[in-house]
Every structure is written in structure tokens, then in C-alpha cells.
Amino acid sequence: MLLISCPWCGEREETEFHYGGQALVAYPANPDALSDEEWAQYLFFRDNPKGDFAERWVHTAGCRRWFNTVRNTVTSEFTS
Ligand SMILES: [Zn+2]
């Protein structure tokens, strides 16, 4: 069982959380200027690194708050 540390509730089981995808994806500065291909890139394409990866998680069965964290995609260890 993977344990995830919620910043507000402390360490809880993985089943209390939902994954929210890559963190720190910046909204386009000038969205009206984007082509369809650039919009698709923003909406659907995310990094898929082997190693540390900034992610968003929500504590759905607890405080229901979102937070960013860094998880190693090889070991599933949360490093930050
Ligand atoms: Zn929580």
C-alpha cells in the first residue's frame, strides 16, 4: 500500500487520494493567439519522465484539498 502525505492531514493510504496529472502546467499567456495544434499541445500533451515528476493530487476521502508534490515515477516514492 502506497502512503501519501497530505500537507493538512498527514500520512494516509493511497486509496484516499486521486491523481490530478502533471503540476505546474502554465496557462497560455495569450490564448487567443494559439493555433489549434498549440491548444491541443497545451490541453492533451504532458511530460512522461522516468524519475522525479511534479504532480497534482487531491485528498478526496479526507480534506478534499489539492496539493502539488514530486514523485519518483520509477519507485513511486514521494520526494517532495
Ligand atoms: Zn488531507
PDB file of the backbone (N, CA, C, O) and the ligand in Angstrom, with CONECT records:
HET     ZN  A 101       1
ATOM      1  N   MET A   1       0.850  -1.190   0.000  1.00  0.00           N
ATOM      2  CA  MET A   1       0.000   0.000   0.000  1.00  0.00           C
ATOM      3  C   MET A   1       0.887   1.241   0.000  1.00  0.00           C
ATOM      4  O   MET A   1       1.775   1.395   0.838  1.00  0.00           O
ATOM      5  N   LEU A   2       0.626   2.105  -0.945  1.00  0.00           N
ATOM      6  CA  LEU A   2       1.358   3.368  -1.042  1.00  0.00           C
ATOM      7  C   LEU A   2       0.790   4.355  -0.030  1.00  0.00           C
ATOM      8  O   LEU A   2      -0.426   4.525   0.061  1.00  0.00           O
ATOM      9  N   LEU A   3       1.660   5.001   0.726  1.00  0.00           N
ATOM     10  CA  LEU A   3       1.250   6.033   1.662  1.00  0.00           C
ATOM     11  C   LEU A   3       1.586   7.401   1.092  1.00  0.00           C
ATOM     12  O   LEU A   3       2.695   7.628   0.607  1.00  0.00           O
ATOM     13  N   ILE A   4       0.623   8.310   1.153  1.00  0.00           N
ATOM     14  CA  ILE A   4       0.798   9.665   0.650  1.00  0.00           C
ATOM     15  C   ILE A   4       0.622  10.619   1.817  1.00  0.00           C
ATOM     16  O   ILE A   4      -0.298  10.467   2.621  1.00  0.00           O
ATOM     17  N   SER A   5       1.505  11.602   1.905  1.00  0.00           N
ATOM     18  CA  SER A   5       1.436  12.571   2.989  1.00  0.00           C
ATOM     19  C   SER A   5       0.683  13.812   2.530  1.00  0.00           C
ATOM     20  O   SER A   5       1.193  14.601   1.734  1.00  0.00           O
ATOM     21  N   CYS A   6      -0.533  13.976   3.037  1.00  0.00           N
ATOM     22  CA  CYS A   6      -1.314  15.185   2.762  1.00  0.00           C
ATOM     23  C   CYS A   6      -0.722  16.317   3.606  1.00  0.00           C
ATOM     24  O   CYS A   6      -0.447  16.110   4.788  1.00  0.00           O
ATOM     25  N   PRO A   7      -0.518  17.510   3.031  1.00  0.00           N
ATOM     26  CA  PRO A   7       0.056  18.614   3.807  1.00  0.00           C
ATOM     27  C   PRO A   7      -0.805  19.020   5.001  1.00  0.00           C
ATOM     28  O   PRO A   7      -0.292  19.616   5.949  1.00  0.00           O
ATOM     29  N   TRP A   8      -2.103  18.711   4.977  1.00  0.00           N
ATOM     30  CA  TRP A   8      -3.002  19.137   6.066  1.00  0.00           C
ATOM     31  C   TRP A   8      -3.368  17.988   7.012  1.00  0.00           C
ATOM     32  O   TRP A   8      -3.590  18.217   8.201  1.00  0.00           O
ATOM     33  N   CYS A   9      -3.432  16.756   6.495  1.00  0.00           N
ATOM     34  CA  CYS A   9      -3.920  15.622   7.297  1.00  0.00           C
ATOM     35  C   CYS A   9      -2.815  14.662   7.712  1.00  0.00           C
ATOM     36  O   CYS A   9      -3.009  13.849   8.616  1.00  0.00           O
ATOM     37  N   GLY A  10      -1.670  14.745   7.069  1.00  0.00           N
ATOM     38  CA  GLY A  10      -0.599  13.809   7.371  1.00  0.00           C
ATOM     39  C   GLY A  10      -0.650  12.587   6.467  1.00  0.00           C
ATOM     40  O   GLY A  10      -1.307  12.602   5.425  1.00  0.00           O
ATOM     41  N   GLU A  11       0.042  11.536   6.867  1.00  0.00           N
ATOM     42  CA  GLU A  11       0.191  10.345   6.039  1.00  0.00           C
ATOM     43  C   GLU A  11      -1.100   9.526   6.027  1.00  0.00           C
ATOM     44  O   GLU A  11      -1.658   9.198   7.074  1.00  0.00           O
ATOM     45  N   ARG A  12      -1.566   9.198   4.795  1.00  0.00           N
ATOM     46  CA  ARG A  12      -2.783   8.411   4.611  1.00  0.00           C
ATOM     47  C   ARG A  12      -2.559   7.410   3.492  1.00  0.00           C
ATOM     48  O   ARG A  12      -1.598   7.519   2.730  1.00  0.00           O
ATOM     49  N   GLU A  13      -3.469   6.413   3.396  1.00  0.00           N
ATOM     50  CA  GLU A  13      -3.368   5.408   2.339  1.00  0.00           C
ATOM     51  C   GLU A  13      -3.731   6.006   0.969  1.00  0.00           C
ATOM     52  O   GLU A  13      -4.532   6.935   0.865  1.00  0.00           O
ATOM     53  N   GLU A  14      -3.122   5.446  -0.058  1.00  0.00           N
ATOM     54  CA  GLU A  14      -3.309   5.925  -1.422  1.00  0.00           C
ATOM     55  C   GLU A  14      -4.779   5.950  -1.844  1.00  0.00           C
ATOM     56  O   GLU A  14      -5.177   6.799  -2.642  1.00  0.00           O
ATOM     57  N   THR A  15      -5.585   5.030  -1.320  1.00  0.00           N
ATOM     58  CA  THR A  15      -6.987   4.937  -1.728  1.00  0.00           C
ATOM     59  C   THR A  15      -7.795   6.181  -1.360  1.00  0.00           C
ATOM     60  O   THR A  15      -8.900   6.368  -1.870  1.00  0.00           O
ATOM     61  N   GLU A  16      -7.265   7.029  -0.489  1.00  0.00           N
ATOM     62  CA  GLU A  16      -7.965   8.262  -0.109  1.00  0.00           C
ATOM     63  C   GLU A  16      -7.722   9.393  -1.098  1.00  0.00           C
ATOM     64  O   GLU A  16      -8.316  10.464  -0.968  1.00  0.00           O
ATOM     65  N   PHE A  17      -6.849   9.170  -2.095  1.00  0.00           N
ATOM     66  CA  PHE A  17      -6.425  10.250  -2.992  1.00  0.00           C
ATOM     67  C   PHE A  17      -6.796   9.940  -4.442  1.00  0.00           C
ATOM     68  O   PHE A  17      -7.029   8.790  -4.816  1.00  0.00           O
ATOM     69  N   HIS A  18      -6.842  10.993  -5.235  1.00  0.00           N
ATOM     70  CA  HIS A  18      -6.937  10.849  -6.686  1.00  0.00           C
ATOM     71  C   HIS A  18      -5.820  11.654  -7.330  1.00  0.00           C
ATOM     72  O   HIS A  18      -5.461  12.744  -6.883  1.00  0.00           O
ATOM     73  N   TYR A  19      -5.291  11.077  -8.391  1.00  0.00           N
ATOM     74  CA  TYR A  19      -4.218  11.700  -9.147  1.00  0.00           C
ATOM     75  C   TYR A  19      -4.790  12.794 -10.041  1.00  0.00           C
ATOM     76  O   TYR A  19      -5.826  12.595 -10.676  1.00  0.00           O
ATOM     77  N   GLY A  20      -4.128  13.945 -10.097  1.00  0.00           N
ATOM     78  CA  GLY A  20      -4.631  15.067 -10.892  1.00  0.00           C
ATOM     79  C   GLY A  20      -3.763  15.452 -12.063  1.00  0.00           C
ATOM     80  O   GLY A  20      -4.005  16.480 -12.696  1.00  0.00           O
ATOM     81  N   GLY A  21      -2.757  14.656 -12.371  1.00  0.00           N
ATOM     82  CA  GLY A  21      -1.934  14.947 -13.536  1.00  0.00           C
ATOM     83  C   GLY A  21      -0.709  15.783 -13.209  1.00  0.00           C
ATOM     84  O   GLY A  21      -0.371  16.008 -12.047  1.00  0.00           O
ATOM     85  N   GLN A  22      -0.065  16.230 -14.259  1.00  0.00           N
ATOM     86  CA  GLN A  22       1.178  16.985 -14.132  1.00  0.00           C
ATOM     87  C   GLN A  22       0.922  18.333 -13.466  1.00  0.00           C
ATOM     88  O   GLN A  22      -0.050  19.015 -13.790  1.00  0.00           O
ATOM     89  N   ALA A  23       1.784  18.711 -12.547  1.00  0.00           N
ATOM     90  CA  ALA A  23       1.691  20.017 -11.880  1.00  0.00           C
ATOM     91  C   ALA A  23       2.466  21.060 -12.668  1.00  0.00           C
ATOM     92  O   ALA A  23       3.299  20.740 -13.516  1.00  0.00           O
ATOM     93  N   LEU A  24       2.174  22.294 -12.368  1.00  0.00           N
ATOM     94  CA  LEU A  24       2.936  23.435 -12.876  1.00  0.00           C
ATOM     95  C   LEU A  24       2.835  23.594 -14.389  1.00  0.00           C
ATOM     96  O   LEU A  24       3.795  24.018 -15.032  1.00  0.00           O
ATOM     97  N   VAL A  25       1.682  23.257 -14.962  1.00  0.00           N
ATOM     98  CA  VAL A  25       1.444  23.491 -16.387  1.00  0.00           C
ATOM     99  C   VAL A  25       0.847  24.889 -16.503  1.00  0.00           C
ATOM    100  O   VAL A  25      -0.289  25.120 -16.088  1.00  0.00           O
ATOM    101  N   ALA A  26       1.595  25.799 -17.054  1.00  0.00           N
ATOM    102  CA  ALA A  26       1.178  27.205 -17.108  1.00  0.00           C
ATOM    103  C   ALA A  26       0.110  27.427 -18.172  1.00  0.00           C
ATOM    104  O   ALA A  26       0.225  26.932 -19.294  1.00  0.00           O
ATOM    105  N   TYR A  27      -0.935  28.179 -17.810  1.00  0.00           N
ATOM    106  CA  TYR A  27      -1.965  28.564 -18.778  1.00  0.00           C
ATOM    107  C   TYR A  27      -1.316  29.494 -19.790  1.00  0.00           C
ATOM    108  O   TYR A  27      -0.493  30.326 -19.411  1.00  0.00           O
ATOM    109  N   PRO A  28      -1.664  29.376 -21.072  1.00  0.00           N
ATOM    110  CA  PRO A  28      -1.044  30.232 -22.092  1.00  0.00           C
ATOM    111  C   PRO A  28      -1.250  31.715 -21.794  1.00  0.00           C
ATOM    112  O   PRO A  28      -2.341  32.129 -21.403  1.00  0.00           O
ATOM    113  N   ALA A  29      -0.217  32.499 -21.976  1.00  0.00           N
ATOM    114  CA  ALA A  29      -0.274  33.939 -21.694  1.00  0.00           C
ATOM    115  C   ALA A  29      -1.251  34.648 -22.619  1.00  0.00           C
ATOM    116  O   ALA A  29      -1.944  35.574 -22.198  1.00  0.00           O
ATOM    117  N   ASN A  30      -1.311  34.225 -23.868  1.00  0.00           N
ATOM    118  CA  ASN A  30      -2.204  34.854 -24.844  1.00  0.00           C
ATOM    119  C   ASN A  30      -2.978  33.752 -25.569  1.00  0.00           C
ATOM    120  O   ASN A  30      -2.621  33.390 -26.691  1.00  0.00           O
ATOM    121  N   PRO A  31      -4.027  33.214 -24.949  1.00  0.00           N
ATOM    122  CA  PRO A  31      -4.717  32.049 -25.527  1.00  0.00           C
ATOM    123  C   PRO A  31      -5.361  32.311 -26.879  1.00  0.00           C
ATOM    124  O   PRO A  31      -5.499  31.389 -27.682  1.00  0.00           O
ATOM    125  N   ASP A  32      -5.760  33.556 -27.147  1.00  0.00           N
ATOM    126  CA  ASP A  32      -6.390  33.863 -28.437  1.00  0.00           C
ATOM    127  C   ASP A  32      -5.407  33.721 -29.600  1.00  0.00           C
ATOM    128  O   ASP A  32      -5.826  33.554 -30.746  1.00  0.00           O
ATOM    129  N   ALA A  33      -4.131  33.783 -29.320  1.00  0.00           N
ATOM    130  CA  ALA A  33      -3.125  33.725 -30.378  1.00  0.00           C
ATOM    131  C   ALA A  33      -2.693  32.301 -30.721  1.00  0.00           C
ATOM    132  O   ALA A  33      -1.907  32.099 -31.647  1.00  0.00           O
ATOM    133  N   LEU A  34      -3.206  31.300 -29.975  1.00  0.00           N
ATOM    134  CA  LEU A  34      -2.750  29.928 -30.198  1.00  0.00           C
ATOM    135  C   LEU A  34      -3.452  29.282 -31.385  1.00  0.00           C
ATOM    136  O   LEU A  34      -4.636  29.511 -31.629  1.00  0.00           O
ATOM    137  N   SER A  35      -2.716  28.491 -32.097  1.00  0.00           N
ATOM    138  CA  SER A  35      -3.302  27.682 -33.170  1.00  0.00           C
ATOM    139  C   SER A  35      -3.979  26.465 -32.536  1.00  0.00           C
ATOM    140  O   SER A  35      -3.787  26.186 -31.353  1.00  0.00           O
ATOM    141  N   ASP A  36      -4.772  25.747 -33.333  1.00  0.00           N
ATOM    142  CA  ASP A  36      -5.418  24.535 -32.821  1.00  0.00           C
ATOM    143  C   ASP A  36      -4.374  23.530 -32.336  1.00  0.00           C
ATOM    144  O   ASP A  36      -4.569  22.869 -31.315  1.00  0.00           O
ATOM    145  N   GLU A  37      -3.284  23.419 -33.059  1.00  0.00           N
ATOM    146  CA  GLU A  37      -2.230  22.482 -32.671  1.00  0.00           C
ATOM    147  C   GLU A  37      -1.598  22.889 -31.341  1.00  0.00           C
ATOM    148  O   GLU A  37      -1.299  22.036 -30.505  1.00  0.00           O
ATOM    149  N   GLU A  38      -1.394  24.199 -31.146  1.00  0.00           N
ATOM    150  CA  GLU A  38      -0.821  24.673 -29.872  1.00  0.00           C
ATOM    151  C   GLU A  38      -1.805  24.452 -28.715  1.00  0.00           C
ATOM    152  O   GLU A  38      -1.387  24.129 -27.603  1.00  0.00           O
ATOM    153  N   TRP A  39      -3.123  24.627 -28.975  1.00  0.00           N
ATOM    154  CA  TRP A  39      -4.130  24.338 -27.949  1.00  0.00           C
ATOM    155  C   TRP A  39      -4.110  22.862 -27.584  1.00  0.00           C
ATOM    156  O   TRP A  39      -4.148  22.502 -26.408  1.00  0.00           O
ATOM    157  N   ALA A  40      -4.051  22.019 -28.593  1.00  0.00           N
ATOM    158  CA  ALA A  40      -4.000  20.581 -28.345  1.00  0.00           C
ATOM    159  C   ALA A  40      -2.769  20.227 -27.523  1.00  0.00           C
ATOM    160  O   ALA A  40      -2.835  19.399 -26.615  1.00  0.00           O
ATOM    161  N   GLN A  41      -1.651  20.856 -27.845  1.00  0.00           N
ATOM    162  CA  GLN A  41      -0.418  20.616 -27.090  1.00  0.00           C
ATOM    163  C   GLN A  41      -0.619  20.995 -25.625  1.00  0.00           C
ATOM    164  O   GLN A  41      -0.201  20.257 -24.733  1.00  0.00           O
ATOM    165  N   TYR A  42      -1.248  22.127 -25.373  1.00  0.00           N
ATOM    166  CA  TYR A  42      -1.484  22.587 -24.002  1.00  0.00           C
ATOM    167  C   TYR A  42      -2.465  21.667 -23.262  1.00  0.00           C
ATOM    168  O   TYR A  42      -2.245  21.327 -22.099  1.00  0.00           O
ATOM    169  N   LEU A  43      -3.540  21.271 -23.936  1.00  0.00           N
ATOM    170  CA  LEU A  43      -4.600  20.519 -23.264  1.00  0.00           C
ATOM    171  C   LEU A  43      -4.273  19.047 -23.046  1.00  0.00           C
ATOM    172  O   LEU A  43      -4.598  18.490 -21.997  1.00  0.00           O
ATOM    173  N   PHE A  44      -3.635  18.412 -24.024  1.00  0.00           N
ATOM    174  CA  PHE A  44      -3.564  16.952 -24.012  1.00  0.00           C
ATOM    175  C   PHE A  44      -2.173  16.354 -23.839  1.00  0.00           C
ATOM    176  O   PHE A  44      -2.063  15.172 -23.515  1.00  0.00           O
ATOM    177  N   PHE A  45      -1.123  17.115 -24.039  1.00  0.00           N
ATOM    178  CA  PHE A  45       0.212  16.537 -24.009  1.00  0.00           C
ATOM    179  C   PHE A  45       0.917  16.889 -22.704  1.00  0.00           C
ATOM    180  O   PHE A  45       1.005  18.057 -22.325  1.00  0.00           O
ATOM    181  N   ARG A  46       1.414  15.869 -22.032  1.00  0.00           N
ATOM    182  CA  ARG A  46       2.122  16.060 -20.776  1.00  0.00           C
ATOM    183  C   ARG A  46       3.439  15.301 -20.821  1.00  0.00           C
ATOM    184  O   ARG A  46       3.619  14.367 -21.602  1.00  0.00           O
ATOM    185  N   ASP A  47       4.356  15.734 -19.957  1.00  0.00           N
ATOM    186  CA  ASP A  47       5.642  15.056 -19.865  1.00  0.00           C
ATOM    187  C   ASP A  47       5.433  13.655 -19.286  1.00  0.00           C
ATOM    188  O   ASP A  47       4.451  13.402 -18.587  1.00  0.00           O
ATOM    189  N   ASN A  48       6.346  12.770 -19.578  1.00  0.00           N
ATOM    190  CA  ASN A  48       6.280  11.411 -19.052  1.00  0.00           C
ATOM    191  C   ASN A  48       7.690  10.952 -18.689  1.00  0.00           C
ATOM    192  O   ASN A  48       8.224  10.022 -19.294  1.00  0.00           O
ATOM    193  N   PRO A  49       8.294  11.620 -17.684  1.00  0.00           N
ATOM    194  CA  PRO A  49       9.693  11.341 -17.390  1.00  0.00           C
ATOM    195  C   PRO A  49       9.874  10.055 -16.582  1.00  0.00           C
ATOM    196  O   PRO A  49       8.959   9.579 -15.911  1.00  0.00           O
ATOM    197  N   LYS A  50      11.063   9.527 -16.672  1.00  0.00           N
ATOM    198  CA  LYS A  50      11.472   8.416 -15.813  1.00  0.00           C
ATOM    199  C   LYS A  50      12.283   9.038 -14.685  1.00  0.00           C
ATOM    200  O   LYS A  50      13.425   9.454 -14.884  1.00  0.00           O
ATOM    201  N   GLY A  51      11.676   9.099 -13.489  1.00  0.00           N
ATOM    202  CA  GLY A  51      12.337   9.746 -12.360  1.00  0.00           C
ATOM    203  C   GLY A  51      11.397  10.733 -11.701  1.00  0.00           C
ATOM    204  O   GLY A  51      10.182  10.531 -11.701  1.00  0.00           O
ATOM    205  N   ASP A  52      11.950  11.808 -11.135  1.00  0.00           N
ATOM    206  CA  ASP A  52      11.141  12.787 -10.409  1.00  0.00           C
ATOM    207  C   ASP A  52      10.183  13.509 -11.346  1.00  0.00           C
ATOM    208  O   ASP A  52      10.550  13.907 -12.452  1.00  0.00           O
ATOM    209  N   PHE A  53       8.924  13.672 -10.872  1.00  0.00           N
ATOM    210  CA  PHE A  53       7.881  14.261 -11.692  1.00  0.00           C
ATOM    211  C   PHE A  53       6.950  15.070 -10.783  1.00  0.00           C
ATOM    212  O   PHE A  53       6.439  14.538  -9.797  1.00  0.00           O
ATOM    213  N   ALA A  54       6.726  16.339 -11.102  1.00  0.00           N
ATOM    214  CA  ALA A  54       5.821  17.194 -10.319  1.00  0.00           C
ATOM    215  C   ALA A  54       4.375  16.843 -10.676  1.00  0.00           C
ATOM    216  O   ALA A  54       3.988  16.874 -11.844  1.00  0.00           O
ATOM    217  N   GLU A  55       3.576  16.505  -9.642  1.00  0.00           N
ATOM    218  CA  GLU A  55       2.199  16.039  -9.863  1.00  0.00           C
ATOM    219  C   GLU A  55       1.223  16.776  -8.966  1.00  0.00           C
ATOM    220  O   GLU A  55       1.610  17.357  -7.952  1.00  0.00           O
ATOM    221  N   ARG A  56      -0.071  16.747  -9.355  1.00  0.00           N
ATOM    222  CA  ARG A  56      -1.162  17.274  -8.546  1.00  0.00           C
ATOM    223  C   ARG A  56      -1.933  16.085  -7.986  1.00  0.00           C
ATOM    224  O   ARG A  56      -2.183  15.105  -8.688  1.00  0.00           O
ATOM    225  N   TRP A  57      -2.304  16.184  -6.717  1.00  0.00           N
ATOM    226  CA  TRP A  57      -3.111  15.161  -6.068  1.00  0.00           C
ATOM    227  C   TRP A  57      -4.209  15.854  -5.275  1.00  0.00           C
ATOM    228  O   TRP A  57      -4.046  16.991  -4.832  1.00  0.00           O
ATOM    229  N   VAL A  58      -5.330  15.159  -5.099  1.00  0.00           N
ATOM    230  CA  VAL A  58      -6.410  15.675  -4.271  1.00  0.00           C
ATOM    231  C   VAL A  58      -6.763  14.624  -3.218  1.00  0.00           C
ATOM    232  O   VAL A  58      -6.853  13.433  -3.515  1.00  0.00           O
ATOM    233  N   HIS A  59      -6.958  15.080  -2.006  1.00  0.00           N
ATOM    234  CA  HIS A  59      -7.283  14.183  -0.893  1.00  0.00           C
ATOM    235  C   HIS A  59      -8.805  14.034  -0.844  1.00  0.00           C
ATOM    236  O   HIS A  59      -9.470  14.653  -0.013  1.00  0.00           O
ATOM    237  N   THR A  60      -9.344  13.215  -1.733  1.00  0.00           N
ATOM    238  CA  THR A  60     -10.796  13.114  -1.930  1.00  0.00           C
ATOM    239  C   THR A  60     -11.522  12.525  -0.725  1.00  0.00           C
ATOM    240  O   THR A  60     -12.653  12.925  -0.449  1.00  0.00           O
ATOM    241  N   ALA A  61     -10.920  11.602  -0.007  1.00  0.00           N
ATOM    242  CA  ALA A  61     -11.591  10.967   1.133  1.00  0.00           C
ATOM    243  C   ALA A  61     -11.172  11.611   2.454  1.00  0.00           C
ATOM    244  O   ALA A  61     -11.379  11.044   3.526  1.00  0.00           O
ATOM    245  N   GLY A  62     -10.586  12.792   2.361  1.00  0.00           N
ATOM    246  CA  GLY A  62     -10.150  13.489   3.565  1.00  0.00           C
ATOM    247  C   GLY A  62     -10.563  14.938   3.510  1.00  0.00           C
ATOM    248  O   GLY A  62     -11.753  15.254   3.523  1.00  0.00           O
ATOM    249  N   CYS A  63      -9.588  15.816   3.448  1.00  0.00           N
ATOM    250  CA  CYS A  63      -9.865  17.251   3.498  1.00  0.00           C
ATOM    251  C   CYS A  63     -10.323  17.818   2.153  1.00  0.00           C
ATOM    252  O   CYS A  63     -10.761  18.967   2.089  1.00  0.00           O
ATOM    253  N   ARG A  64     -10.229  17.023   1.067  1.00  0.00           N
ATOM    254  CA  ARG A  64     -10.664  17.404  -0.283  1.00  0.00           C
ATOM    255  C   ARG A  64      -9.847  18.572  -0.852  1.00  0.00           C
ATOM    256  O   ARG A  64     -10.325  19.288  -1.732  1.00  0.00           O
ATOM    257  N   ARG A  65      -8.656  18.763  -0.372  1.00  0.00           N
ATOM    258  CA  ARG A  65      -7.811  19.855  -0.864  1.00  0.00           C
ATOM    259  C   ARG A  65      -6.801  19.313  -1.874  1.00  0.00           C
ATOM    260  O   ARG A  65      -6.362  18.165  -1.797  1.00  0.00           O
ATOM    261  N   TRP A  66      -6.446  20.188  -2.830  1.00  0.00           N
ATOM    262  CA  TRP A  66      -5.444  19.866  -3.840  1.00  0.00           C
ATOM    263  C   TRP A  66      -4.067  20.270  -3.342  1.00  0.00           C
ATOM    264  O   TRP A  66      -3.933  21.218  -2.569  1.00  0.00           O
ATOM    265  N   PHE A  67      -3.044  19.549  -3.789  1.00  0.00           N
ATOM    266  CA  PHE A  67      -1.674  19.936  -3.478  1.00  0.00           C
ATOM    267  C   PHE A  67      -0.738  19.413  -4.558  1.00  0.00           C
ATOM    268  O   PHE A  67      -1.054  18.465  -5.276  1.00  0.00           O
ATOM    269  N   ASN A  68       0.415  20.052  -4.653  1.00  0.00           N
ATOM    270  CA  ASN A  68       1.461  19.625  -5.579  1.00  0.00           C
ATOM    271  C   ASN A  68       2.491  18.811  -4.817  1.00  0.00           C
ATOM    272  O   ASN A  68       2.754  19.060  -3.641  1.00  0.00           O
ATOM    273  N   THR A  69       3.063  17.849  -5.494  1.00  0.00           N
ATOM    274  CA  THR A  69       4.113  17.050  -4.887  1.00  0.00           C
ATOM    275  C   THR A  69       5.061  16.567  -5.993  1.00  0.00           C
ATOM    276  O   THR A  69       4.766  16.697  -7.181  1.00  0.00           O
ATOM    277  N   VAL A  70       6.177  16.020  -5.589  1.00  0.00           N
ATOM    278  CA  VAL A  70       7.115  15.411  -6.541  1.00  0.00           C
ATOM    279  C   VAL A  70       7.213  13.937  -6.206  1.00  0.00           C
ATOM    280  O   VAL A  70       7.510  13.561  -5.072  1.00  0.00           O
ATOM    281  N   ARG A  71       6.954  13.094  -7.223  1.00  0.00           N
ATOM    282  CA  ARG A  71       7.007  11.647  -7.031  1.00  0.00           C
ATOM    283  C   ARG A  71       7.976  11.052  -8.047  1.00  0.00           C
ATOM    284  O   ARG A  71       8.016  11.460  -9.208  1.00  0.00           O
ATOM    285  N   ASN A  72       8.745  10.093  -7.590  1.00  0.00           N
ATOM    286  CA  ASN A  72       9.639   9.376  -8.496  1.00  0.00           C
ATOM    287  C   ASN A  72       8.809   8.326  -9.223  1.00  0.00           C
ATOM    288  O   ASN A  72       8.231   7.447  -8.584  1.00  0.00           O
ATOM    289  N   THR A  73       8.742   8.403 -10.539  1.00  0.00           N
ATOM    290  CA  THR A  73       7.874   7.511 -11.314  1.00  0.00           C
ATOM    291  C   THR A  73       8.412   6.087 -11.396  1.00  0.00           C
ATOM    292  O   THR A  73       7.688   5.181 -11.810  1.00  0.00           O
ATOM    293  N   VAL A  74       9.645   5.877 -11.016  1.00  0.00           N
ATOM    294  CA  VAL A  74      10.214   4.530 -11.029  1.00  0.00           C
ATOM    295  C   VAL A  74       9.891   3.804  -9.726  1.00  0.00           C
ATOM    296  O   VAL A  74       9.485   2.642  -9.733  1.00  0.00           O
ATOM    297  N   THR A  75      10.079   4.512  -8.600  1.00  0.00           N
ATOM    298  CA  THR A  75       9.899   3.873  -7.296  1.00  0.00           C
ATOM    299  C   THR A  75       8.574   4.228  -6.628  1.00  0.00           C
ATOM    300  O   THR A  75       8.220   3.616  -5.620  1.00  0.00           O
ATOM    301  N   SER A  76       7.832   5.198  -7.162  1.00  0.00           N
ATOM    302  CA  SER A  76       6.595   5.748  -6.567  1.00  0.00           C
ATOM    303  C   SER A  76       6.849   6.416  -5.221  1.00  0.00           C
ATOM    304  O   SER A  76       5.906   6.688  -4.478  1.00  0.00           O
ATOM    305  N   GLU A  77       8.108   6.681  -4.903  1.00  0.00           N
ATOM    306  CA  GLU A  77       8.440   7.385  -3.663  1.00  0.00           C
ATOM    307  C   GLU A  77       8.185   8.879  -3.840  1.00  0.00           C
ATOM    308  O   GLU A  77       8.593   9.473  -4.838  1.00  0.00           O
ATOM    309  N   PHE A  78       7.504   9.481  -2.858  1.00  0.00           N
ATOM    310  CA  PHE A  78       7.281  10.924  -2.883  1.00  0.00           C
ATOM    311  C   PHE A  78       8.510  11.598  -2.318  1.00  0.00           C
ATOM    312  O   PHE A  78       8.888  11.351  -1.173  1.00  0.00           O
ATOM    313  N   THR A  79       9.139  12.449  -3.116  1.00  0.00           N
ATOM    314  CA  THR A  79      10.418  13.037  -2.727  1.00  0.00           C
ATOM    315  C   THR A  79      10.270  14.479  -2.273  1.00  0.00           C
ATOM    316  O   THR A  79      11.228  15.064  -1.769  1.00  0.00           O
ATOM    317  N   SER A  80       9.106  15.057  -2.439  1.00  0.00           N
ATOM    318  CA  SER A  80       8.928  16.445  -2.012  1.00  0.00           C
ATOM    319  C   SER A  80       7.462  16.723  -1.751  1.00  0.00           C
ATOM    320  O   SER A  80       7.102  17.840  -1.381  1.00  0.00           O
TER     321      SER A  80
HETATM  322 ZN    ZN A 101      -5.947  15.981   3.554  1.00  0.00          ZN2+
END
